[in-house]
Amino acid sequence: MNKIVDTYTIEVCFGAEDPLFPFSEDLDRAIKHWTDTNKRCITKTTTHFYYPKTDRTDVRQVSHGVICRFVNYPRFPSTPDQLLKDAINFGEEMVEALEGVQTCLVIATDKTVWINRRY
């Protein structure tokens, strides 16, 4: 039987200087634990973040990272507000738990939340 729910996604972006970070067993273990505990479906895609030169540095910075995408999975349907709360909770927990991760962005269609422990 097919089940249809409204479509919405939220991305949670993490970067780190370590080029092996996107393939970290600690990262995968943390994501699996969070999804089991919170009954959410998350996809993980590796990526690179390119930052512009700033007054503090004249060198372009590149972070190796991941984008974790929350989807409104029909087996565990949610509202947009609840999915955003869950994504923010996930981002906060990952920033706290993962070595080398200082910040993350939670990107919804109508707002972006910057979670950081650096500033």
C-alpha positions, 0 to 999 in steps of 0.5 A: 500500500502506498502512503503519501505525505507532504514533501519538505526537507531540511539540510544540516551542514557540518564541516571540518578541516580533517579530510577524512571527517565525512567518512568518520566512523564516529560520525556514522555511529552518531547519526545511526544512534540519533536516528534510532532514538528519534525515529527520523530518516536522515540521508548523508552526502559528502561535500566541500565548503568553500569560504571566501577570503576575509580580513582575518585571512587572505587564504581561501578556506575549504572544509570537508563536510557532510550534508545530512538531509531530513525528509518527511518520511511516510513511515514516520510523518511529521510537521514542518515545525517538528522536523525543524525542531528535530533538525536543530536538536540533531545539529546541536547534539552533533556539534557537541559530540563530534571532534573537530566540528565547531559549527553547523547550519540548519537550512530549511526553506524559509530560515537558516539556523547557525549553531556554533560553539566557536563564537 
